[in-house]
Amino acid sequence: MDSGNLTRVSEFLLLGLSEDPELQRLLFGLFLCMYLITVLGNLLIILAISSDSHLHTPMYFFLSNLSLVDICFTSTTIPKMLLNIQTQSKAITYAGCITQMYFFILFAGLDDFLLTVMAYDRFVAICHPLHYMVIMNPWLCGLLVLVSWIISVLNSLLLCLMVLRLSFCVALEIPHFFCELSQMTHLACSDTFLNNMVMYFSAVLLAGGPLTGILYSYSKIVSSIQAIPSAQGKYKAFSTCASHLSVVSLFYGTSLGVYLSSAITQNSQSSAIASVMYTVVTPMLNPFIYSLRNKDIKGALKRFFGMVGKQGTIVLVLMKSPLL
């Protein structure tokens, strides 16, 4: 396949979740609400942590980074989907598609690595409580986040560069609501063997590796909790990692569900619908899981809203003052 075919590709068509006009209006309202809830919820988590000095600890430092990544993760796909529904257009430019794919892979990888780092943080806190602040010092916390960014950036860059070498022919319809890597690879006319090998190797290494780390950390955590003599002590130790365990189960459970559904049904439309779970629903639920199951976050949010309310009252009083 000559390179001339690639230069003629100016845009792709995102088929979305449905072509029914009535259902599209419903989807627009539903995804807009979920997107706003995701952004607002994760933003509140970040503001609560940054405004409360009691939460300036390694665990909440990683949580604030996870919330930021979740905002960016959903922002790579949902705004474009909403725009396409609103303008009744399915088109996305070639450059826009590659850019969207790059940032989607980047933030998905960051989600994965940050959940692993948070599992390690809980492992140190429960298994080595006396040395927790020594081990999880600010330098190490910053380094763990930096390494997560570097690996995710390089992995995303590699996978996108592999797509850039492909040639595309006539069929440029992507049966998804965003430019998904495997769907892009399936559209190619040129040989995709190397792309598939790199894609599978990346998935095994960068998804299987973190999952193995999480499972190992929690196996040690369970062993340490079982060694605690009192029931109250066991409950207190488990409660410190319950929220993280819920988020990990939701993230990997939905991702595995999408993979199995695509492998069993071989239906791209069904896979696109199933992928909504980990691309939209999981980032939306994360703030609720951490705020509802965490007294520190709930307390910080109450203090934050109380501070905002007081500042608003002061502003209103000053505006009504005759001196102004």
Secondary structure, DSSP 4 states (H G I P E B T S, - for coil): --THHHHT--EEEE--S---HHHHHHHHHHHHHHHHHHHHHHHHHHHHHHH-GGG-SHHHHHHHHHHHHHHHHHHTTHHHHHHHHHHT--EEEHHHHHHHHHHHHHHHHHHHHHHHHHHHHHHHHHHSGGGHHHHT-HHHHHHHHHHHHHHHHHHHHHHHHHHHT--B-S--EESSSS--HHHHHHHBSS--HHHHHHHHHHHIIIIIHHHHHHHHHHHHHHHHHHT-SSHHHHHHHHHHHHHHHHHHHHHHHHHHHHHHHHHHH--HHHHHHHHHIIIIIHHHHHHHHHHHT-HHHHHHHHHHHHHHHHHHHHHHHHHH-TT-
